[in-house]
Amino acid sequence: MRRVAIATLLASLWLTPATAQTADTVLFNGKIVTVDRDFSIREAIAVANGRVLATGTSAAMKKLGGEHARLIDLGGRTVIPGLTDGHIHGIRAALTFGTEVNWIGVPTLKEALDKIRDAAKTQSPGSWIIVAGGWTEEQFAEKRRPTAQEILQAAPDNPVYIQHLYDWALLSPKAMEMLNIREDADVAPGGKLIRDADNKPTGELEANGNALGKIFDKLPRPTAAAGRKLQEIFPRDELARHHRHRRWRRGEHVSRQLPGAIQALA
């Protein structure tokens, strides 16, 4: 009995900092990604004074709410932990992982062009091939950027858009045509077409981030089929392992997009 009493006391002391509080916000009827050891998913989360109180079933979390607690029906939507963003463009990366050509870490320009060529073979004619940054000519053994002729040879039947940081882009003739880019005015303000000796646009574009952003926004967005392709090549279990180092223990951040600017427990 004494051992049971001591264990009960220790458990109550351990739980007191979190569970003694009353939740002022409860998000329920959703999928709470805990990122715990088992990558478990809970149905609801209770928050007190901007801090994570507990996760569990909708019924259990509602019981933790005070008389004036704000109840938010997630309607099946997902809640993730607040993450420290290292400028990774997480949302865009998730949407485009299965559709863009990735040059990150490719050691030679030849191999980079081969990836464009491979994409042209697997994609239907007329579909876009996009390299949206993540590379620099310094990583290539050739120490240079691709030319318009090389891109045309690699993918003659596809519009190709290749972006370098936020200062330069290369568009194939089909891309220029589909985006209706003919003059500097078509990429202004902040953009300028590079021309050859005959004053014809080469497909290269010097531009700032604002101009490149406007062009990028005109590119087609990934389809539902592309999303399914992503799931095939990067399944959920792999995603879980990839993020296993992230933990959402009691008191860690909730996404800043949730009400109340919820922050971490000290």
Secondary structure, DSSP 8 states (H G I E B T S, - for coil): -HHHHHHHHHHHHHHHHHHTS-EEEEEESSEEE---TT--EESEEEEETTEEEEEE-HHHHHHTEEEEEEEEE-TT-EE-B-----S--HHHHHHHTTTS---TT---HHHHHHHHHHHHHHS-TT--EEEES---GGGSTT-S---HHHHHHH-TTS-EEEEETTTEEEE-HHHHHHTT--SGGGG-SSEEEEE-TTS-EEEEEEE-HHHHHHHHTTS----HHHHHHHHHHS-HHHHHHHTTT----TT--B-TTSTT------
